[in-house]
Amino acid sequence: GSHDSFTFWVDVHAPVGPDQKAYVKYLATMFSVIAKKVMVKWSMTQNLTFKEQLDAGIRYFDLRVSSKPGEPGNEIYFIHGLFGHKVKDGLLEINSFLSRHRKEVVFLDFNHYYAMGAEHHVYLITMLQEVFGSKLCNNCAVEGITLDYLWDKKHQVIVFYHHLSAQNIAAMWPGNKIPAPWANTTDPGKLIQFLETTLNERAKQGSFHVSQAILTPRVNTVAKGLVWGLRSYLVERNLPTIMSWVEAQKPGANGVNIITSDFVELTDFADIVIKLNNLLLTEKGYKPR
């Protein structure tokens, strides 16, 4: 999976997003485009488009969305500090890939919403149903979601919708079926300790589980690395430590399930995670692929 999956492009000419604290909005107002260019360096967590991520093997997408306050209509955009593409454009790109690759399955995790009223949620949920149609897999027991089951039903999309607006809609899975504990640290040692602890505490049944193998900048981190940005100041220097942890994992009931990373193209991230499944094959006496 990719963390903040949609941040490969953000709009420096749009207002700062409603997900930002008041002081950030103030700085952006005072220093306009200059402040936003700094924000871009710290808001962007991916370089690849949805299609490029899909081609690279990414199948879980971490999605944060917002309306644009003051804009007429109910249009919804991806957001992380700054506004990104329209959500519909991203969904159409994903659907196009799935239509060409009928055995591929994606998880869309809508977990943060900003400046959205009831009408915005209706608009977004309707959009998801219209774009993906019969590709959507209805909420059911997690243990029954095998590839054979999905292929038989011709389902390719599992949508997690962390809002009460979707609680009675069969094709929208509740957020509690995909916990994604967040370490909120800049220290790779503390991150790995947190990942280990939360894996040990994960539910044995009834839900998926996301291990967020990411470091999160604080205000003083941004101040120190103002010119460099998230990728060069925080991610690249700590990636070897994080990837060593990933490579040492084992999938299955007591192990990792979904792992997310920033800048998934910096290493063979998707390939390394996918190959962990060979450990399950070996365990069952099958030949690794």
N, C-alpha and C positions, 0 to 999 in steps of 0.2 A: 504493500500500500504506500501511497504518498501522503505526506502531511501538508495541509493547506494546498490541496491538489491544483487549484485553479490560478495560482499566483504567478504564472508565467508571463502575464501581462496585467499591468494596472494603469489607470488613467490619471496622469498627473494634473490634468486640467479640470477634473471633477472635484467637488468639495471633499474634504477629509471625511471618512466614513463615520457613522454613528457608533461604531464599536470602539472608537478612540476616546481617551480621557480628555477632559476639558483643556488641560495645559498643552496637549499635542495640537488640538484644534486651534488654540490661541497662537502657537508658534507658526502653524501653517498659514494662518490668516496674516500674521505679521510679516512673514518672510516668503509667503506664497510658493512659487515654483521651486526656489532653492531648498526650502524645508521639505517639500514633497519629493525632491530628488534624493534627499537623504533618506526619507521614509521608504522610498522604493527599494533602496539597498537593504533595508531591514524588514520590509514587508514581503518581499519575494522569497519564497522557499522552494520554488521549482523553476526550472528553465524550459522544461519540455511541455508542449501542448498536450491536450487530452489524447489525441491520436498518437503522438510520439510516445507518451507514457504507456498507452495500450500496446503499441508495437514493441515496447521494451519489456512487457510482461506485467505491468502494474494492473491490478484488478480490484483494488479497494481505493475509493476516493473520499477524502475528508473534505466536506463542503460546508462553507459558511456563507450565508446569503443575507441580502438586505434590499429594501426598497431605497429609492433616493428621495429623502424628505423634500417636499416642495414640488416634486415632479408629478404631473398629472398622470392618471392611470395607475395600474397595479404592477408595472414592470419590476422584475426582481433581478438583482445582480449578484455575482460572487463578490466577496469582500474580505479584505485583510488589511485594515488600516486605510487603504485606498480602494476605490471601486474597480472591479475587473469587468470581464465580459458579461453580457446578458446570460442568465442561467439557461435560457432556451437554446442559445447557440451552442453551449457546451453539451447539453443533453442530445441535441441533434447530431453532433460530432460523435458522441459515444454510440448512439443508436445506429449510425451509419457503419461503424466498425462491427457492431454486433450482427448487423444484417449480412455482412460479408463473411463473418466467422460464427456460424450457427452453434458451435459447441462451446463458445466462450461465455463466461459468466462474470458479471461485475457486481460489486457492492457499492451502493451510493449512500453515504452516511451524512445526512443533513442534520448537523448537531448544534449549530448556532444560528439564531435569527435576530435581525436588528431592524428597527423601525417598520415592523410588520404587524398590521391589524388582521382581523378575521378575514377581510376581503383578499388580502395578499396571500394568506395561507390557502384559501379556496383556489385562487389563481394558480399557485404553484402546484398544489396537489392535482388539480385538473390537468395542468401541463404535463406532469409526470405520467398520468394515465393516458393522455392523448399521444404523447411521443412514443412511449414504449408498448402500450397496448397489452397484447397477450404475452409479451416477453416478461411481464411482471410476475414474480412469484408471491403468492399470498402468504401472509403470516401463518406459521404453523410450528410444529415441534422442530427445534434446531437439529436434533439427531436424525430426523428424516430427510434432511437436505443433502442427499448424495448427488454426485454428478449424474448417475444413472436416472435418478428421480427427475432431475431438472431437464435432462435430455429427453426423457420420455414425455414430459409435459410441455417441452419446447419453451421453458422459462430460462431467461438469461440475466434478469435484473432483480436484485434484492435491494429495496429502498428502506432505509431506516429514517424515521421521521420523529425527531425528539420534540414533539409538541402535541398538546392535547387535541388540536384541530384534527388530527389524523387517527384518533383512538378507535373510531368505529369504521375505519376504511380498511378492508381486508388486505389490500395490496401494499399498505404502509406498515412496516414493522416498527414496534415501539423501541425507543432508545435503550431501555433496560435489557434488551436482548443483544446489545453489543457494547458493553462497558469498555472504556478506553482511558484507564487511569493516566494522569498527567504528572510527571515528576516536577515540572516547573523549576528547573535548576540549570546553571551554567557549568556545573561540575560533572565531568563524565563518570567519575567514581561514584558520586551520589546517584547519578542516573542509573547506572548498572545495578547498584544496590536496590534501588526502587523497582526496577524491572524484575529482578529476582524475587523480591518480596511480593509484588502484586501477582506474579505468576503462581507463586505458592498459595496465594489466597484466592485464586480464580475459582469460579463455580465449576464443579465437575460436570454438570449437565445444565441444559436449558438456555445457554447463551453462547455467542461467539465471544472472542476476547481480542482486544487490540493492544499490542505492546508498542507504545510510542517511543521509538529509539531516537529521540530528538532532544536537543538542548534549547532552552528558552532564554533569550536575552533579557536582562533587566535594564533599567534606565541608565545605570552607571556603565553597563556593558556597551550600550549604544554610544554613550558619551566618549568612552575610551576608543572605540573602534569606528568612530563617526565616518571616516573616509573610506574604510575598508568594506563595511557591510557584513551582513550575517554570514554569507558564504565563506569569505576569506578569513574573517576574524574569529568566527566561532565554529563553523561546520567543518571546514577542510582540515584544520589542525587537530580536531578531535575524532575525525572519522575512523582512523585506524583502530582506536580503542573500541569504538562502538561496533565496528564491523567484526572485530575479534569476538565480541560477545555474541553477535548474530550467528557467526559461523559455528559457535560452540553449542547452539541450541538444538533441541529435539522437538519435533511436532507431536501431536497426539493429545490425549485427554489431560495429561499432567504437564504438557509443554506449551510451546508457542502455537498460536493460531494465525493471527494477522500481525505483521510487523510494518510500521510506517517509518519513513525516513524523509529528511529534507534532501533536495537536489539528488534525486534517485539515479541520475546519470553519472555521478562522480565516481561510482564504483560499479561492479557488476551486481548491484544490490538485488534486483529481481531474480537474477539467475541463481545467486547464492541462497536466497530464501526458498525458491522453488526446489532446489536440489536437496534441501533438508528433508523433503518427502521421501527421498531414497532410503533414509534411515527406517522409515515405516515399512518399506518394501522388504528391506533386508531382514527386519525383525520377523516378518511373516513368511520368510523363505522365498520371496520373489526376487528376480534379478533386477538390480537398479537400472533406471532408464538413463 
